[in-house]
Amino acid sequence: MHIILHQPEIPANTGNIGRTCVATGTSLHLIEPLGFRINEKELKRAGMDYWPELDVTRYMNWDEFRERHPGAVVWMATTKAKRTYADVQYGPDDFLMFGKESAGIPEELLVADEAHCIRIPMRGDTRSLNLSNAVAVVLYEALRQQEFAGLKKEGELHRLSWQQ
């Protein structure tokens, strides 16, 4: 799977998303301009020591992303969509795109591909979820549909043992 952040603004969100990407084997794609420098300590603090393991690619703009990934299936998460993230089937090579914290994905991109716009259901008076939370919600549904391929599905206790 792949996560696209279109012009993210808050380094802590991007750091948290980066950590989620490392934990799930997901690539992170950042579309400029970014609202921070990649070397900011808030970004690395949120991503903890996982940042060096992150598969991350930067693009100058949406056009460059499209040129480098022709034919890619891109699901755009937006509060403006007509159907939910759980109503669609994700492929293992699909991209999940999220917009900047203050404005979301530009509406020009949304209307150009309405069939791939998805939303997370919320109460009517809620504007949006935190970006890193939204990424986790949608990504884990996509991974569930792939039967969590390549991910560890069972945990182990550190000091004790599970009773049989």
Secondary structure, DSSP 8 states (H G I E B T S, - for coil): -EEEEES---HHHHHHHHHHHHHHT-EEEEES--SS-TT-HHHHHHHGGGGGG--EEEESSHHHHHHHSTT--EEEE-TT-SSBGGGS---TT-EEEEEBTTTBS-HHHHHHTGGGEEB----TT-----HHHHHHHHHHHHHHHTTTTTS------SSS----
